[in-house]
Amino acid sequence: MAHIYDRRRFLRRLLAGTSAVILTGCDKLSNSEWFSNILSTGESLSINAHHLLRSRKTMAQEFSEAEMSPSFRSNGTSFPNSAEYQTLAKNGFANWTLEINGLVEKPVKLTLAQIQQLPSRTQITRHDCVEGWSAIAKWTGAPLHEVLSLAKPLTQARYVVFYCADPMDDDGTNFYYESIDMEDAYHVQTILAYKLNDETLPIKNGAPIRLRVERQLGYKHAKYIMRIALVEKFDDIAGGKGGYWEDEGYEWYAGV
């Protein structure tokens, strides 16, 4: 297994390095058509290389409780500046619901209690942030495929888009969003987590639920999820690249 881990570590460092370059001084390059084409080619190579080295069904490494980090830091937003979210938080998310719509047979709205009543999975995994830090933590939540099954996705659905309560601008019109494909959505380790280290998920870490897609870098793990939509393509979604940071130049596929 050592050679597989070494390859995974190499891909992780390569992806992190690429994203760091984009975000620390390459504005002119990232806005140019020829450089964007190069990045798109690189992303395709990353996806193909990952498929070649590891099956998409391969499990991310799991750890023992003795290997857990002392704490799991908050990264990015720690309390969304949204009146709706703050009202929900004051009431312990008793009135929060998760809406699932788009390319589904049966749009649904689920309360936190209903999600917690679904079959659950607990896993101890490492979170790898593109900023260069990692932490090992225990997550408990509902497998995403269990949640999606309630809405019955249509066959033409290719992507799962997560819309969050985290506004990314002052006027509150541009909210954080992220997406994964159906293959990752149905992976056994992809869960909607509502517990961190056996405790209710803290607000600073994404309450009431956050995505854990364990084989991808941290920015794919959407926090403060309010709605899930199944789509066939990204053309009509925000910047059209599948995620808030992807619209800013990050790679859509962040598999490690």
Residue pairs with C-beta under 8 A, 6 or more apart in sequence:
4 53
4 54
5 61
7 53
7 54
8 53
8 54
8 256
11 46
11 49
11 50
11 53
11 255
11 256
12 128
12 217
12 256
14 46
15 46
15 130
15 217
15 251
15 254
15 255
15 256
16 128
16 130
16 132
16 217
18 39
18 42
18 251
19 130
19 249
19 250
19 251
20 130
20 131
20 132
22 30
22 39
22 248
22 249
22 250
23 248
23 249
23 250
26 35
26 249
29 35
30 36
30 39
30 249
39 249
39 251
42 251
43 251
43 252
43 253
46 251
46 253
46 255
47 253
47 255
50 253
50 255
56 183
56 184
56 187
57 187
58 215
59 188
59 189
60 125
60 126
60 189
60 214
60 215
61 125
61 126
62 123
62 124
62 125
63 124
63 125
63 126
63 136
64 124
65 124
65 138
67 124
67 136
68 124
68 136
68 137
68 138
68 197
69 135
69 136
69 137
71 135
72 127
72 135
72 137
72 196
72 197
72 205
73 133
73 135
74 202
74 204
74 205
75 129
75 131
75 218
76 166
76 223
77 166
77 176
77 223
77 224
78 203
78 204
79 86
79 89
79 203
79 204
80 86
80 164
80 165
80 166
80 167
80 224
81 167
81 172
82 165
82 166
82 167
82 172
82 175
84 165
85 165
85 166
85 224
85 226
88 95
88 96
88 165
88 208
89 203
89 207
93 112
93 207
93 208
94 112
96 111
96 112
96 208
97 109
97 110
97 111
98 109
98 110
98 111
98 112
98 115
98 147
98 192
98 209
98 225
98 226
98 227
98 228
99 107
99 108
99 109
99 226
99 227
99 228
100 107
100 108
100 109
100 110
100 147
100 148
100 150
100 151
100 227
100 228
100 229
100 230
101 107
101 151
101 227
101 228
101 229
101 230
102 157
102 161
102 228
102 229
102 230
102 231
103 153
103 154
103 156
103 157
103 230
103 231
103 232
104 148
104 151
104 152
104 153
104 154
104 157
104 230
105 151
105 152
105 153
105 154
106 150
106 151
106 152
107 151
108 150
108 151
110 147
110 150
112 194
112 208
112 209
115 141
115 142
115 147
115 192
115 194
115 209
116 142
116 194
118 142
118 143
118 146
118 147
119 142
119 143
119 146
120 140
120 141
120 142
120 143
121 140
121 141
121 142
121 143
121 188
121 189
121 191
122 138
122 139
122 140
122 195
123 138
123 139
123 189
123 191
123 212
123 214
124 136
124 137
124 138
124 139
125 136
125 137
125 139
125 189
125 212
125 214
126 134
126 135
126 136
127 134
127 135
127 136
127 137
127 218
127 221
128 134
128 217
128 218
128 256
129 217
129 218
129 219
130 217
130 218
130 219
130 250
130 254
137 196
137 197
138 195
138 196
138 197
138 198
139 191
139 193
139 195
139 196
139 212
140 191
140 193
140 194
140 195
140 198
141 191
141 192
141 193
141 194
141 195
141 209
141 212
142 191
142 192
142 194
143 188
143 190
143 191
144 160
144 185
144 186
144 190
144 191
144 192
144 211
145 185
145 186
145 190
147 192
147 228
148 160
148 185
148 186
148 228
148 230
151 230
153 182
153 230
154 230
156 232
157 182
157 230
157 231
157 232
158 181
158 182
158 231
158 232
158 233
159 179
159 180
159 181
159 182
159 230
159 231
159 232
159 233
159 234
159 242
160 179
160 180
160 181
160 182
160 185
160 228
160 229
160 230
161 177
161 178
161 179
161 228
161 229
161 230
161 231
161 237
161 242
162 177
162 178
162 179
162 211
162 222
162 225
162 227
162 228
163 175
163 177
163 225
163 226
163 227
163 228
163 229
164 175
164 176
164 177
164 178
164 222
164 223
164 224
164 225
164 226
165 175
165 224
165 225
165 226
166 175
166 176
166 223
166 224
167 173
167 174
167 175
167 176
168 174
168 175
168 176
168 244
174 238
176 222
176 223
176 224
176 244
177 222
177 237
177 238
177 243
177 244
178 211
178 219
178 220
178 221
178 222
178 242
178 243
178 244
179 231
179 234
179 237
179 242
179 243
179 252
180 190
180 211
180 213
180 216
180 220
184 190
184 213
184 215
184 216
187 213
187 214
187 215
189 212
189 213
189 214
189 215
190 211
190 212
190 213
190 214
191 211
191 212
192 209
192 210
192 211
192 212
192 225
193 201
193 206
193 209
193 210
193 211
193 212
194 200
194 201
194 207
194 208
194 209
195 201
196 202
196 205
200 207
201 207
201 208
201 209
201 210
205 223
206 222
206 223
206 224
206 225
207 224
209 225
210 221
210 222
210 223
210 224
210 225
211 220
211 221
211 222
211 223
211 225
212 221
213 220
213 221
215 255
215 256
216 253
216 254
216 255
216 256
217 254
217 256
219 243
219 245
219 250
219 254
220 243
220 254
231 237
234 240
234 241
234 242
238 244
238 247
239 246
239 247
240 247
241 247
241 252
242 252
243 250
243 252
246 252
